[in-house]
C-alpha cells in the first residue's frame, strides 16, 4: 500500500507456511483509526502520508499499511514490527511527531499481538518485496539481480520465503548445478537486518535442505553453514576455497558449474 488516503487497500494477511519458533517474537498491530468530525479527517489526510513514510523508514518496522475505508472517517491499518523494542521505538517517535501531537483525540480500535514467522514457497506477489529485502540485506542490488535472473532463466528450483503475516523477512534459493549427479546451489540467502541472529537463517537453510533432491553446494562463511551439516567441498569450481561447502556428497574433484546467472556476480 503506497497511499495513506484511500487509493489502495491494506493487503490481506498471509497465515500460510511452516512456523519458525522465534524469541523475541515480532509484534503486529491491526485495527481502525476513527475520526470524529471533518476537521479530524482533514488532519488525517494532511499528516498520515508523512507519518506512514516515517514509520516505514524505522529500522524495525516491517510493515506500515494504512488506508481510508469506504467510510471516509475510518482508516484501517496493519503494522508489523521486528520485536517489542522496535514497536516501543515507533511509539516514542510517533508521540512527539506532528501526527502524534495532532491525532491524540482521534478514536483508536487496535488489536496488538505477537506475530509468527512462517516459511513457504515464494509467490509472485512477493517479488517486489524480495527485491527490496535483498538490496537492504546486502547493501546493494547484486543478489537481487541474481534472484531475478534465476527466475527469468528458469533456473530457480526453489525459493523459500520467511514471512510475517505476508511480509517477507528472509529468503533462500536453490538452483541446479551441472554436476555428475543432480545437485543444487544454495544462494542467495538473506534475512532482514532487523530480524537477524534469531534463527531465521538456520530455519531457511534447513527448509532448503529438505526441499532439495540431491547434494547442496554453498559458497559462504563456514561458521554460518556448519551447524546445518555443511562440510568443506573438494570440487572443481571457480569458487573453490574455504568457503565452498557441501551438504551430501559428490565424488571428490568433481567439476560443478553454477547456473548462468552467477556469472554476473
C-alpha positions in Angstrom: 0.0 0.0 0.0 1.6 3.3 -1.1 -1.1 5.8 -0.3 -2.4 6.8 3.1 -5.5 8.4 1.8 -7.5 5.6 0.4 -6.0 4.9 -3.1 -5.1 1.4 -2.2 -6.2 -1.3 0.2 -4.4 -2.9 3.2 -3.2 -6.3 1.9 -4.7 -9.5 3.2 -2.7 -11.2 5.9 -1.0 -14.4 5.0 -1.0 -17.2 7.6 0.5 -19.8 5.3 3.6 -21.9 5.8 5.6 -23.8 8.4 6.1 -21.9 11.7 9.6 -20.9 12.9 9.8 -20.6 16.7 11.2 -17.2 17.4 12.1 -15.2 20.6 11.6 -12.3 20.8 8.5 -12.5 18.5 7.5 -9.8 16.0 4.7 -7.5 17.1 1.7 -6.9 14.9 -1.0 -4.3 15.3 -4.3 -4.3 13.4 -7.4 -2.2 13.7 -9.0 1.1 12.9 -8.3 4.8 13.3 -11.6 6.7 13.7 -12.1 10.4 13.0 -15.0 12.0 15.0 -15.5 15.0 12.7 -14.5 16.5 9.4 -11.6 18.5 10.9 -10.0 15.3 12.2 -10.5 13.7 8.8 -8.7 16.6 7.1 -5.9 16.3 9.7 -5.5 12.7 8.8 -5.5 13.4 5.1 -2.8 16.1 5.7 -0.5 14.2 8.0 -0.9 10.5 7.6 1.2 10.0 4.5 4.2 11.7 6.2 3.6 9.6 9.3 3.4 6.4 7.2 6.6 7.3 5.3 8.5 8.0 8.6 7.2 4.8 10.1 8.3 2.7 7.2 11.8 4.2 7.4 12.3 3.0 11.0 14.8 0.1 11.1 12.5 -2.2 13.0 9.3 -1.5 11.0 8.4 -4.4 8.7 5.0 -3.2 7.6 3.1 0.0 8.0 -0.1 0.0 5.8 -3.0 2.4 6.4 -5.9 3.1 4.1 -9.1 5.0 4.2 -12.1 2.7 4.3 -15.4 3.0 2.5 -16.4 5.2 5.4 -14.1 8.3 4.9 -14.0 8.9 8.7 -12.4 5.5 9.3 -8.9 4.2 8.3 -7.8 0.6 8.6 -4.3 -0.2 9.5 -1.8 -3.1 9.6 1.5 -2.7 11.2 4.3 -5.3 11.9 7.5 -4.6 13.9 10.6 -6.7 14.4 10.0 -7.0 18.2 8.8 -5.1 21.3 11.8 -2.8 21.3 11.1 -1.8 17.7 7.4 -1.2 18.5 8.4 0.9 21.6 10.8 3.0 19.4 7.9 3.6 16.9 5.6 4.7 19.7 8.3 7.1 21.1 8.9 8.6 17.7 5.2 9.0 17.0 4.4 10.6 20.3 6.5 13.7 19.5 5.7 13.9 15.8 3.2 16.3 14.2 0.9 13.3 13.6 1.2 12.1 17.2 0.5 15.6 18.6 -2.4 16.4 16.4 -4.2 13.0 16.4 -4.5 12.4 20.1 -8.2 12.9 20.2 -9.0 10.5 17.3 -10.5 7.2 18.1 -8.4 4.1 18.0 -9.6 0.5 17.9 -6.5 -1.6 17.7 -5.5 -5.2 18.4 -1.9 -5.9 19.2 -0.4 -9.5 19.3 2.8 -11.5 19.0 3.2 -12.5 15.3 4.6 -15.7 13.9 7.4 -16.2 11.4 6.4 -18.7 8.7 8.3 -20.3 5.8 6.6 -21.1 2.5 7.4 -21.1 -1.2 7.5 -17.6 -2.8 4.5 -16.4 -4.8 4.5 -13.7 -7.5 3.2 -11.0 -5.1 6.5 -11.5 -3.1 8.8 -10.4 -5.9 8.9 -6.7 -5.3 9.3 -7.1 -1.6 12.0 -9.7 -2.0 14.0 -7.4 -4.3 13.8 -4.7 -1.7 14.8 -7.2 1.1 17.9 -8.4 -0.8 19.0 -4.9 -1.6 18.7 -4.0 2.0 20.3 -7.1 3.4 23.3 -7.0 1.1 23.5 -3.2 0.9 23.3 -3.3 -2.9 21.5 -4.9 -5.8 23.7 -7.7 -6.9 21.9 -10.5 -5.0 18.5 -9.1 -6.1 19.6 -9.2 -9.7 20.8 -12.8 -9.2 17.4 -13.9 -7.9 15.6 -12.1 -10.8 17.9 -13.7 -13.3 17.5 -17.2 -11.9 13.7 -16.7 -12.2 13.9 -15.4 -15.8 16.2 -18.2 -16.9 14.1 -20.9 -15.4 16.9 -21.9 -13.0 15.1 -21.2 -9.7 14.4 -24.7 -8.4 13.1 -23.5 -5.1 12.6 -20.1 -3.5 11.5 -20.3 0.1 10.3 -17.2 1.9 10.3 -16.5 5.7 7.4 -14.0 6.2 5.5 -12.4 9.0 1.8 -12.1 8.0 2.8 -11.9 4.4 5.8 -9.5 4.9 9.0 -11.2 3.6 11.8 -11.1 6.2 14.0 -13.8 4.7 14.7 -15.8 1.6 16.7 -18.9 0.5 17.0 -20.0 -3.1 18.2 -23.2 -4.8 19.3 -23.5 -8.4 20.5 -26.5 -10.4 24.2 -27.3 -10.7 25.9 -29.0 -13.5 27.5 -32.0 -11.7 27.9 -35.8 -12.0 24.5 -36.2 -10.4 21.6 -33.9 -9.6 22.8 -31.2 -7.3 21.9 -27.7 -6.2 23.5 -24.4 -5.4 22.2 -22.5 -2.3 22.1 -18.8 -3.0 21.0 -16.2 -2.2 20.3 -16.5 1.5 19.1 -13.3 3.2 17.4 -12.2 6.4 16.1 -8.7 7.1 18.7 -6.8 9.2 16.2 -6.2 12.0 15.5 -10.0 12.2 19.0 -11.4 12.0 20.7 -13.6 14.7 17.3 -15.0 15.8 17.4 -18.4 13.9 15.6 -17.4 10.7 18.6 -18.1 8.5 19.2 -21.5 10.0 15.5 -22.3 9.6 15.6 -21.3 5.9 18.8 -23.4 5.3 17.2 -26.4 6.9 14.0 -25.9 4.8 16.1 -25.7 1.6 17.9 -28.9 2.5 14.5 -30.7 3.0 13.3 -29.4 -0.4 16.5 -30.4 -2.3 16.5 -33.8 -4.1 20.3 -34.1 -4.1 23.5 -32.6 -2.7 23.6 -28.9 -2.0 26.6 -26.7 -2.5 27.1 -23.3 -1.0 29.7 -20.6 -1.0 29.9 -18.7 2.2 31.1 -18.4 5.8 31.7 -21.9 7.2 30.6 -20.7 10.6 27.1 -20.0 9.2 26.6 -23.3 7.5 28.4 -25.9 9.6 25.5 -26.1 12.0 23.3 -27.3 9.2 25.7 -30.1 8.3 27.7 -28.5 5.6 31.4 -29.6 5.2 34.3 -28.3 3.1 33.8 -29.4 -0.6 36.6 -30.9 -2.7 35.2 -29.9 -6.0 36.5 -28.3 -9.2 34.8 -24.9 -9.3 35.6 -21.2 -9.8 34.5 -20.8 -6.2 36.9 -23.5 -4.8 38.4 -22.5 -1.5 37.5 -22.4 2.2 34.0 -21.0 1.5 33.0 -23.8 -0.8 30.9 -26.3 1.2 28.6 -29.2 0.5 25.7 -31.0 2.3 25.6 -34.5 1.0 28.3 -35.8 -1.3 29.7 -35.7 -4.8 32.8 -37.6 -6.0 36.0 -35.8 -4.9 37.3 -33.5 -7.5 34.0 -33.4 -9.4 33.5 -30.4 -11.7 30.5 -28.3 -10.8 29.1 -25.4 -12.8 26.6 -22.9 -11.4 23.7 -21.6 -13.3 24.5 -18.8 -15.8 23.0 -16.1 -13.7 26.0 -16.4 -11.3 28.4 -15.2 -13.9 27.1 -11.7 -13.5 28.0 -11.5 -9.8 
